[in-house]
Amino acid sequence: MKSRASETDLPVDGVLPGTLSDPLRAELIAFRRDLHMHPELGNQEFRTTAALKARLELAGLAPRVLATGTGLICDVGTRGPDTGPMLALRADIDALPIPDTKAGVPYRSTVPDRAHACGHDVHTTAVLGAGLVLAALDREGLLPHPVRLIFQPAEEVLPGGAPEAIEAGVLEGVGRIIGVHCDPKVDVGRIGLRAGAITSACDRLEVSLDGPGGHTARPHLTTDLVTAAAKVATEVPALLTRRVDARAGLAVAWGRLETGHVCNAIPQHAELSGTVRCLDLATWRQAPDLVHAAIDEVAGMYRAKTVIDYIRGVPPVVNDPESIDLLATAMTARRGSYAIEDTEQSLGGEDFSWYLEQVPGAMARLGVRTPGDTRGLDLHRGNFDADEEAITVGVELFTASALLYGNHT
C-alpha cells in the first residue's frame, strides 16, 4: 500500500482526487431509487439498514449496526495512536407516513402511505457514495484522516434518533460532523450555507381542557370549553409575541382542535395539539415555562382546568463558522465559489442539532431543483422529488470535506 497522504499533499486550488466515476454514479442512482421505492418509517428501517450494510461490506468495510437494530456507523480509514478526532458524515435514513403521489416515475413508492418526501434517500445515498469513494482513496493511501459514516434512524420522530445514536457512542472519536439537507428551492449543483442557526427549534404541545358542561341555553352555568379552546388557540400565540423578543421567533401553531359532539350541548372536554417553534436557542430553553404560563392564563379566564404535555423536540441547528468554512472550501475546490449561495434560517426542525450540542459541525442545504423547473415542489409533500444529480454533488462535497479536513481541525 502507498504511504498515507497528508493534507499538504492534497491540492486546494487544483483538482482533488476522488471524483465520482460514471459506473458508481449509475449505481448510486439505482440505490437511491431502490430506497425511494421501499420507504421505511423511523426505527423500522431494517431493509434500508441491511442494504447499506451489504454494500459497505462489499467495499471491504466493517459497518456496525446500532443496538436498536436500525441505523449503522462505519469508519473509513485506520485510526492509529496519533490519529486526531475524525470527521463524521451524517445521513438520516427514515421516510414519512404520507402517500407518494408522483406520477410517471418508475421509482414511485411501492409501500402504501409511505414516502421519502423529505429527501432522506438522497442524503443516505450521498453519504454511502462518499464512503465508497473514500474507501477507494484509502486503499491508494490518499485518505489523510479516517472518516466516520453515520446512518441515523428516526430523524422524523421527535426528539429524533440522534440522541439515541449519541448515547450509543456514534460521536466517540469524532471532532467535527457535517451533513446536508435537500432544498427544493436551490438549483442542483449548488449548496446553501449559513453560519449560526439555520433551522429552528421544534417542540410538540398537547393541551387538555376540562370543566362542567351543560346546555347551550345556560352557558353561564358551565365552563364553556368551546369558547375556552377557541381562545387558547387564538390568544396564546398572540400573547407569546408580547412575552418574548420578536427576534426570537417564538411561534405556536395548532394542528388539531377537538371538542363537542352535538350543537346544543357544551362539552366537558377539549383537546388541542400543535407545535412550538423558535429561532433562538436561549428562548427555546425558556419556552416550556412561557407556554405553560400563557395557556394557564388564557384558560383561567374561562375557568377551564388545564393539563399541558410539553414534549421537547429538537433545538435549532447552529452551524459552527469553522465547519461552514470547511464546506465552502470543499465546494469551491469541486465546483467553484459560484456553486455556493447564502441561505436563510428556516422554521423547520432537524435532529442534527443534537450532534452540535456535543461537537462542532454544520449542515448545508443541498440543491435538488432542476434548473428551470417551475413545479414548486416542496418537502413533506407527496409529489416531492429530487434531481438525481444532487447525489453526485453531495458525494463531491463530502469527499472534498474529508480530504481537506486536516486544514480545519
Salt bridges, closest charged atoms under 4 A:
GLU7 OE1 - HIS145 NE2 3.21
ASP22 OD1 - ARG25 NH1 2.53
GLU27 OE2 - ARG55 NE 2.40
ASP34 OD1 - HIS38 ND1 3.54
ASP34 OD2 - ARG47 NH1 2.86
GLU57 OE2 - LYS53 NZ 2.68
ASP75 OD2 - ARG64 NH2 3.57
ASP75 OD1 - ARG148 NE 2.68
ASP92 OD2 - ARG90 NH1 3.59
ASP92 OD2 - HIS120 NE2 3.21
ASP92 OD1 - HIS123 ND1 2.73
ASP94 OD1 - HIS120 ND1 3.07
ASP100 OD2 - HIS36 NE2 3.72
ASP100 OD2 - LYS102 NZ 2.88
ASP121 OD2 - ARG32 NE 2.82
ASP121 OD2 - HIS36 ND1 2.70
ASP138 OD1 - ARG4 NH1 2.98
GLU155 OE1 - HIS120 NE2 3.45
GLU156 OE2 - HIS120 NE2 3.44
GLU156 OE2 - HIS380 NE2 3.46
ASP187 OD1 - ARG369 NE 2.78
ASP203 OD2 - ARG312 NH1 2.78
GLU206 OE2 - ARG204 NE 3.54
GLU206 OE1 - ARG256 NH2 3.68
ASP210 OD1 - HIS269 ND1 2.71
ASP245 OD2 - ARG247 NH2 2.68
GLU258 OE2 - ARG256 NH1 3.36
GLU271 OE1 - ARG256 NH1 3.14
GLU271 OE2 - HIS269 NE2 2.93
GLU297 OE1 - ARG243 NH2 3.02
ASP320 OD2 - ARG176 NH1 2.64
GLU322 OE2 - HIS408 ND1 3.26
ASP325 OD2 - HIS408 ND1 3.39
GLU341 OE1 - ARG190 NE 2.88
GLU350 OE1 - ARG90 NH2 3.31
ASP351 OD1 - ARG90 NH2 2.59
ASP373 OD2 - ARG375 NH2 2.71
ASP378 OD1 - LYS185 NZ 3.60
ASP385 OD1 - ARG32 NH2 3.02
GLU388 OE2 - ARG32 NH1 2.94
GLU388 OE1 - ARG33 NH2 2.80
GLU389 OE2 - ARG335 NH2 3.10
GLU396 OE1 - ARG335 NE 2.64
